[in-house]
Amino acid sequence: MRRKLPSTAALAAFEAAARHQSFTKAAAELSVTQSAVCRQIASLEAFLGVALFRRSQRGVGLTEAGQRYSRSVAARLDEVERDTLDLMAQAGQGGQGGSLELAVVPTFATQWLLPRLARFQALHPGITVHFTPRTRPFLFAETALDAALHAGDGLWPGTEGRLLMPEPMIPVASPALLKGRVDWTPEALAALPLLQASTRPYAWRHWFESLGVQVEHDMAGARMELFSMLSEAAAQGLGVALVPRMLVDNELASGRLVQVLQHAFLSDRRYYLLYPEHKAASPALMAFADWLGAEAARYRAEVGLA
C-alpha cells in the first residue's frame, strides 16, 4: 500500500520556518527564496488539510496543530540526519562498524567512562559512541537512543542490561577547608557546610545513619543537581560533598580533594548499562556491553568493590 507521506522538501521548509517563526529566516537557512518556502508550506497544509501557521501583518506564528506537528517533524528529521551520518561514516570505513546512541549520567560519563573509552576505540575502531546526557529514567520508544548508563535500583521494564558496580558514597572536601585536621568524627564533620545533591535529598541522612548518628540539619546546605558541581564546589572550599567514590578518583589522587572520614556508605543505587530487549541483537551494542562489563569488573577489583 502506498504510504501517505508529504515531500521531504516541504517538511524541511516547515521545520525551519517553525523553528525560526519566520519564512524569511527559513529561506535564508535553506538557501531558497521566501516564496519557495511559502509554496512548500502551503502545499504541506493542503496535503494535511490543516493550517500550520497563522499569517498576519506582523508575521507568522504556529497554530496549536502546527506546534504539535513541528515537534514530531523535528524529531523525525533529527533521526534521519543521524542515520544518514551513520551510514556515511560506515561507508567511509568500508561498511564496517556502526554507531551507538548512548544516554549517560553526565558525571559518570565524564569522570569514569571517557578516560577508558580509548581502549574500546582501539578494539573497535569502526564503532562510534555518541553521548546524550540524561539524569532521569525515560522511555526508549520515544527516543533514538540505543542504550543508557543509569544509576538506579534495577532494570527498567522491557529492558535487558548489565550491572556494572555499586555506589559507595564518601565525604570529600578541600584541604583548605579542613585546615590540616585529620581526626574527624561524624559529629565534627556535621558542623561543616554540607553540600546537597538535589537528586538525592536524603543522601547525608542515610550516610550519618549508617554510622549511628543523627544530625538535625542534615538536609541544609547549597543544592546542586550534578555530582560534578558538588565535587567542584567542595574543591573550591564551599563545603563537604557526599559523592560516589568512582567520580572523584582523580581529585583524590591529585590531592585536590580529601576524603574527610574513611567511611564509605553503599547507597541503594547501582550503575547499569540498560538497553531495550530488541537491541540485544545489535553486534555493536553487544561489543560495547561486553567491553564495559569487563572494564567495570577490573575497576571493582582495583578498589575492592564487591
Helices and strands as residue ranges (DSSP letters): H 8-20, H 23-30, H 34-48, E 53-56, E 59-62, H 64-92, E 98-104, H 106-108, I 109-113, H 114-123, E 127-133, G 140-142, E 147-152, E 159-173, H 175-178, H 186-190, E 194-197, H 203-209, E 223-224, H 227-235, E 240-244, G 245-247, H 249-254, E 258-259, E 265-276, G 277-281, H 283-303
